[in-house]
């Protein structure tokens, strides 16, 4: 069974986060500063090397200035109903 971080579902979540960050005009370095982390961590997340959990998704969305629920809904629309764990 493939890990979800390397699946189309994982890619959907990443696309939404990256798009929201870029639309907000926030760099990876600025996002890292806002969440108390370092830029390489944001890079690992955005490249799909490091998976984010629900709490991290929420924190990242808020730091970008986006509504976490709206972003989650948008990300979820790209996840097939047949997605396995």
C-alpha positions as CSV (number, residue, x, y, z in Angstrom):
1,X,0.0,0.0,0.0
2,X,1.5,3.4,-1.0
3,X,2.0,6.0,1.6
4,X,-0.6,8.8,1.3
5,X,2.2,11.4,1.1
6,X,3.1,10.0,-2.3
7,X,-0.5,9.6,-3.5
8,X,-2.7,11.8,-5.6
9,X,-4.6,12.6,-2.4
10,X,-1.4,13.8,-0.7
11,X,-0.6,15.9,-3.9
12,X,-4.0,17.5,-3.7
13,X,-3.4,18.7,-0.1
14,X,0.0,20.0,-1.1
15,X,-1.3,21.8,-4.2
16,X,-3.9,23.6,-2.1
17,X,-1.4,24.7,0.6
18,X,1.2,25.8,-2.0
19,X,-1.4,27.7,-4.1
20,X,-2.7,29.5,-1.0
21,X,0.8,30.5,0.2
22,X,1.7,31.8,-3.2
23,X,-1.6,33.6,-3.7
24,X,-1.1,35.3,-0.3
25,X,2.4,36.4,-1.4
26,X,4.0,34.5,1.4
27,X,7.5,33.0,1.0
28,X,8.5,29.7,2.5
29,X,10.9,31.6,4.8
30,X,8.1,33.9,6.0
31,X,5.7,31.1,6.5
32,X,8.3,29.2,8.5
33,X,8.9,32.3,10.7
34,X,5.1,32.7,11.2
35,X,4.8,29.1,12.5
36,X,8.0,29.1,14.5
37,X,9.9,26.7,12.2
38,X,12.6,26.9,9.6
39,X,12.3,27.3,5.8
40,X,13.7,23.8,5.1
41,X,10.8,22.2,7.0
42,X,8.3,24.1,4.8
43,X,10.3,23.0,1.7
44,X,10.1,19.3,2.9
45,X,6.3,19.6,3.3
46,X,5.8,21.3,-0.1
47,X,7.9,18.7,-1.9
48,X,5.9,15.9,-0.3
49,X,8.9,14.6,1.7
50,X,7.2,15.4,5.0
51,X,3.5,14.8,5.7
52,X,1.4,17.3,7.7
53,X,-1.2,16.2,10.1
54,X,-4.5,18.0,10.7
55,X,-3.2,20.4,13.3
56,X,-0.2,21.3,11.2
57,X,-2.6,21.9,8.2
58,X,-4.7,24.2,10.4
59,X,-1.6,26.1,11.7
60,X,-0.2,26.5,8.2
61,X,-3.5,27.7,6.7
62,X,-3.9,30.3,9.5
63,X,-0.3,31.5,9.1
64,X,-1.0,32.0,5.4
65,X,-4.1,34.0,6.2
66,X,-6.5,31.4,4.8
67,X,-9.5,29.8,6.3
68,X,-8.4,26.2,7.2
69,X,-11.9,24.8,6.7
70,X,-12.1,26.3,3.2
71,X,-8.6,25.0,2.3
72,X,-9.4,21.5,3.7
73,X,-12.7,21.4,1.7
74,X,-10.8,22.4,-1.4
75,X,-8.1,19.8,-0.8
76,X,-10.7,17.1,0.0
77,X,-12.4,17.7,-3.3
78,X,-9.3,16.4,-5.0
79,X,-9.2,13.1,-3.0
80,X,-11.0,10.2,-4.6
81,X,-13.6,8.3,-2.6
82,X,-11.6,5.1,-3.2
83,X,-8.5,6.5,-1.5
84,X,-7.0,3.9,0.8
85,X,-4.7,4.5,3.8
